[in-house]
Amino acid sequence: MNKKEDHIALFIDCDNISHRSIGGIINELSKFGIVNIRQAYGNWTKDNLKNWEDKLLEYAIKPIQQFDYSKNKNATDILMTIDAIDLLHTKDIDAFAFATSDSDFTPVVMRVQAEGIKVFGFGEKKTPKPFMAACSQFIFTEKLLGTDRQDKKNPKEEREKPIKQSGQEMRQDTWLVNLLHTSLEQTMDEDGWANLASIGQYINNSTSFSPINFGYKKLSNLIDEIDLFDIYLDKESKMMSIREKEAY
C-alpha cells in the first residue's frame, strides 16, 4: 500500500508538455503522495507559454524563468536538471516526477534512481524510449487529457480521451504479453499461482509499465480483460492470484 505521507517533487518542462495534461499528472501523482514541490520551467516572455499561466495559479505551481541564451542550447533543460540534483541532496524527497518528452533528462533520472528514489515520468507518445525506460513508471500524457477540471468545462475543446485497448489488441502486443508471462514466472509458487500484488511489485521494479497507457486504472482490470490467465479472487481478502491457463 502506498504511503500517503510521501513527498514528491514535480518538475515540468513546459516547452515539451501540454498545459492540458497537468491536471491529470497531479491527480495521478496524488495516488502516491503529496506533490509539495511543483516547479514549471520555461521562458515566460514567449507567447507559446501563455496557456500555462492559468494552470500555474490553479495548481499552485511555481514558474521558473529561464531566458534563451543561445538558439542551439536549451538553457531550460540545464536549469531544470541542476535544480533536480540540488533537491536530491538538500531536501528529503521520497519521489521525483519529470513531465517532459525530451530524452535529455535521461541522465538526471538515472542519477536519481541510483539513490534508490522512485521517478515518475510523464510525456507524449513521441517520447524517446531511453527516457521512458529510465523512469520507474512512465505514463503517456495523451491518456491523461480530459481529466483536468478546467477541460471538463470546455467539452468542445479537442482532446484525446483515454481509450481502453481490447483484450485482443493487448494480446497482440508482444512486449506486454512477454512482460506479464515473465512476471508470473518470477513470482509464482510451486503450484504455478502468483499473487497479483507480487506481480505488480516485480513489474514496478523492472520496467516503466503503467496500465494507464492501455486505458486501465488498475493492473487487475487489465489482467481480467487480456484473458491470458486463470484468475482466483479470495472472497475474504479480495486479493487476486493468477496462473497460466490450463490446456483443456
C-alpha positions in Angstrom: 0.0 0.0 0.0 1.4 3.4 -1.0 2.3 5.8 1.9 0.2 9.0 1.6 2.8 11.0 3.5 5.4 10.6 0.8 6.7 13.9 -0.6 7.0 14.2 -4.3 8.9 16.9 -6.3 7.4 17.6 -9.7 9.5 19.3 -12.5 7.6 20.4 -15.6 9.3 21.2 -18.9 6.6 23.5 -20.3 8.2 23.6 -23.8 7.5 19.9 -24.2 4.3 19.3 -22.2 0.8 20.5 -23.0 -0.9 22.6 -20.3 -4.0 20.5 -20.7 -2.3 17.5 -19.2 -1.2 19.0 -15.9 -4.4 18.2 -14.0 -4.1 14.6 -14.9 -0.5 14.5 -13.9 -1.1 15.9 -10.5 -4.1 13.6 -10.0 -2.0 10.6 -10.8 0.8 11.6 -8.5 -1.6 12.2 -5.7 -2.2 8.5 -5.6 1.4 8.1 -4.3 1.9 11.0 -2.0 1.8 14.8 -1.6 3.1 16.8 -4.5 4.5 19.6 -2.3 7.2 20.8 -4.7 5.8 21.9 -8.1 8.0 23.8 -10.5 7.4 24.7 -14.1 10.3 25.8 -16.4 10.3 27.9 -19.5 10.9 31.3 -21.0 7.7 33.0 -19.8 8.3 36.0 -22.0 7.3 33.8 -25.0 3.7 33.7 -26.3 3.7 29.9 -26.7 3.6 29.5 -22.9 0.6 31.9 -22.3 -1.8 29.0 -21.9 0.2 27.8 -18.9 -0.5 31.0 -16.9 -3.9 30.0 -15.6 -2.7 26.5 -14.8 0.1 27.8 -12.7 -2.4 29.6 -10.5 -5.0 26.8 -10.4 -2.5 24.1 -9.3 -0.1 26.3 -7.2 2.8 25.7 -9.5 5.9 27.9 -9.1 7.1 29.3 -12.5 10.9 29.3 -13.0 12.1 31.8 -15.6 14.9 30.9 -17.9 15.9 33.1 -20.9 17.1 31.6 -24.1 20.9 32.4 -24.1 21.5 30.5 -27.3 19.4 29.2 -30.2 21.3 25.9 -30.2 21.2 25.2 -26.5 18.2 24.6 -24.2 19.0 26.6 -21.1 15.7 25.5 -19.5 16.8 21.8 -19.6 20.1 22.6 -17.9 18.4 24.7 -15.1 15.8 22.0 -14.5 18.5 19.4 -14.2 20.6 21.5 -11.8 17.6 22.2 -9.6 16.6 18.5 -9.5 20.1 17.5 -8.4 20.2 20.3 -5.8 16.9 19.0 -4.3 18.2 15.5 -4.4 21.0 16.5 -1.9 19.3 19.2 0.1 15.7 18.1 0.6 14.0 14.9 2.0 12.2 13.9 -1.2 10.6 10.4 -1.4 10.0 10.6 -5.2 10.7 12.8 -8.2 8.4 13.4 -11.2 9.5 14.7 -14.6 6.9 16.0 -17.1 8.8 16.2 -20.4 9.0 14.5 -23.8 12.7 15.3 -24.0 15.3 12.4 -23.7 17.9 14.9 -22.5 16.6 14.3 -19.0 17.5 10.6 -19.1 20.8 11.1 -17.2 19.3 13.0 -14.3 16.5 10.4 -14.0 19.2 7.6 -13.8 21.1 9.7 -11.2 18.0 10.0 -9.0 17.2 6.3 -9.4 20.8 5.5 -8.3 19.9 7.0 -4.9 17.1 4.5 -4.6 14.4 7.1 -5.2 11.5 6.4 -7.5 11.0 8.6 -10.6 7.7 9.0 -12.3 7.8 10.1 -15.9 5.1 11.8 -18.0 5.4 12.6 -21.7 3.8 12.3 -25.1 3.9 9.1 -27.1 6.7 10.6 -29.1 9.0 10.5 -26.1 12.2 8.6 -26.8 12.4 5.1 -25.3 15.6 5.7 -23.3 13.8 8.3 -21.1 10.7 6.1 -20.7 12.8 3.1 -19.7 14.8 5.1 -17.2 11.7 6.0 -15.2 10.2 3.8 -12.5 6.8 4.4 -14.1 6.1 6.3 -17.3 2.6 7.5 -18.4 1.6 9.0 -21.7 0.1 12.4 -21.2 -2.4 11.7 -24.0 -4.0 9.2 -21.7 -4.5 12.0 -19.1 -6.1 14.6 -21.2 -9.7 15.4 -20.4 -9.2 14.7 -16.6 -8.4 18.3 -16.0 -11.1 20.3 -14.1 -11.0 23.2 -16.5 -11.0 21.0 -19.6 -14.3 19.5 -18.4 -15.8 22.9 -18.5 -14.9 23.1 -22.2 -16.4 19.9 -23.8 -15.9 21.4 -27.3 -12.1 21.6 -26.8 -10.5 18.9 -28.9 -8.7 16.3 -26.8 -7.9 12.6 -26.8 -10.0 10.6 -24.4 -8.4 7.6 -22.7 -9.4 4.6 -24.8 -9.3 1.1 -23.4 -7.5 -1.4 -25.5 -9.4 -4.6 -26.0 -8.1 -8.0 -24.9 -7.4 -8.9 -28.5 -5.4 -5.8 -29.1 -3.4 -6.3 -25.9 -2.7 -10.0 -26.7 -1.1 -8.8 -30.0 1.3 -6.6 -28.0 4.3 -8.9 -27.8 6.1 -6.7 -25.2 3.1 -6.6 -22.9 2.4 -10.4 -23.2 6.1 -11.2 -22.5 6.2 -8.9 -19.5 3.1 -10.5 -17.9 4.3 -14.0 -18.5 7.8 -13.3 -17.2 6.4 -11.5 -14.1 4.2 -14.5 -13.4 7.1 -17.0 -13.8 9.3 -14.9 -11.5 6.7 -14.7 -8.7 4.7 -17.9 -8.8 4.6 -20.6 -6.1 5.2 -24.3 -6.7 1.6 -24.7 -7.9 2.0 -22.0 -10.5 -0.1 -19.4 -8.8 1.2 -15.8 -8.1 -0.4 -13.0 -6.1 -1.2 -10.0 -8.3 0.4 -7.7 -5.7 3.7 -9.6 -6.1 3.4 -9.4 -9.8 2.8 -5.7 -9.7 5.8 -5.2 -7.5 8.0 -7.2 -9.8 6.8 -5.2 -12.8 7.3 -1.9 -11.0 10.9 -2.9 -10.0 11.8 -4.0 -13.5 10.0 -1.7 -16.0 8.3 1.6 -16.5 5.0 -0.1 -17.2 1.7 1.6 -16.3 -1.8 0.1 -17.0 -3.0 3.6 -17.7 -1.2 3.5 -21.0 -3.5 0.8 -22.1 -6.6 2.5 -20.7 -6.9 0.8 -17.4 -6.6 2.3 -13.9 -5.5 -0.9 -12.3 -3.4 -3.9 -13.3 -6.2 -6.2 -12.1 -8.6 -4.7 -14.7 -6.0 -5.2 -17.4 -5.4 -8.8 -16.4 -9.1 -9.6 -16.4 -9.6 -8.1 -19.9 -6.5 -9.6 -21.6 -7.8 -13.1 -20.8 -4.4 -14.9 -20.7 -4.6 -16.4 -17.3 -6.7 -18.3 -14.8 -7.9 -16.0 -12.1 -8.7 -16.7 -8.4 -10.1 -14.0 -6.2 -10.1 -14.6 -2.5 -13.5 -13.6 -1.2 -12.2 -12.6 2.3 -9.1 -10.7 1.4 -10.2 -9.6 -2.0 -6.7 -10.5 -3.3 -6.3 -11.7 -6.8 -4.0 -14.5 -7.9 -3.3 -15.8 -11.4 -1.7 -18.7 -13.2 -1.2 -19.8 -16.8 -4.3 -21.1 -18.4 -4.6 -24.8 -18.3 -4.7 -26.7 -21.6 -8.1 -28.4 -22.0 
